[in-house]
Amino acid sequence: GGCTTQCKFGPFCGDNTVQNPPEECDLGKHNGDTSLGSSGCTIGCTKPHFCGDGHADTDRGEECDLGLLNGVPLDKDGNPSTDDPDAGTSFIHCNTDCTIPKGIVIVY
């Protein structure tokens, strides 16, 4: 914000250059383009929220979000498991679409 000593605009969100901090991203005129999904940037120069970012955005309809562990069978300690989920020793806790599978009980 503001003008430099050369009478040019100083750095700002939307100039296509990431000022870190405080910006997480800056795609210039493409900030706010929701079609870019996880590679996009908000108009406030922060990374957009999406299913798979590890943050359950309940206001956007997500029931859960385990990031890269969405859709992955997990053991009782929450670690990825190679056991067949039908064996009953591992379970998918969050589907790839950020919904809770039927039969899974979330305890807070």
N, C-alpha and C positions, 0 to 999 in steps of 0.2 A: 503494500500500500504506500502511496505517496509518490513523490517525484525525486529523482536522483539529482545530484549537482550538475548533471549534463542535461537537465530538463527532459528526462525520459522517465517512463514509468518504472518504479522499483519492482522487485519481485512480488508476485501475488498469486493466489490460487486461481488457476486457469491460464497461466502463461506458458504451460507445457514444459515446465521445469520444476522438479521436486525440490522444495526448500525443506530440508530435514534437519531438525524439527521445524515447524509443526506438521508439515504435510506428509501423508503416507503415500500419496500418488498424485499425479497431475497429468492429465491427458489433454489439456488445453480445451479446445472447443468440443471434445468428445466426453468431457466430464458430465456425468448424469445419464449417459447412454446406457440404458438397462439391457440392451441387446448384447452387450459385451460380457455379461455374466460375471464370473469370478475375476476376469482380467480387466474389468472396468474400474471406474473411479467415480465417486459421488461429486456433486457440485461443491461440496465442502472439502474436497481433496482428502477424503478418507476412503479406505477400501470398502466396497459394498458388502452387505450381508447376503449370504446365499446358503442354500442347503448344502452342507458339506464343509462349512467354515469352522465347525466346532462350537458354534454359539447358537443355542436354540432360540430362534426368533418366534416366540409364540404369537406375537402380534401379526406375523406374516403367515400363520397357519402351521408352523413347524411344531411337532410334538416333542421332538428330540433332535439332537445333532451331535454326533460323536466324531465329526470330521472324517478322516480317512477310514475310521472303523465302522462307518455306516454300512450295513449289509454284511458285515464280517462276523462269523461265529466267534463268540468270546467264551473263555472258561469262567469258572466261578470267581476268579480274581480280576476279571475284566481284561485279560490278555488274549490276543488272537489265538485261536485253536484250530488244529487240523482235524479234530474229531468230527465225526458226522453228527450234525445237530439232531438227527433222529435217534441217536444213542442216548440222548438226555444228559450228556456231560458238557455240552456247549450250547449257547443260544445266541440268536441275533437279537441284540437289544434295541437297535434302531435301524429301520429300513433305509435303503438308498434314497428314498423320497422324503426322509425325515419324519416318517410316521412310526409309531410304536407298534410292533407286531402283536397280533392277537395272542393273548395268553401271557404276555410279559407284564409284570407288575412293577411299577417304579415306586421306590420308597425314598422319601425325602427326609 
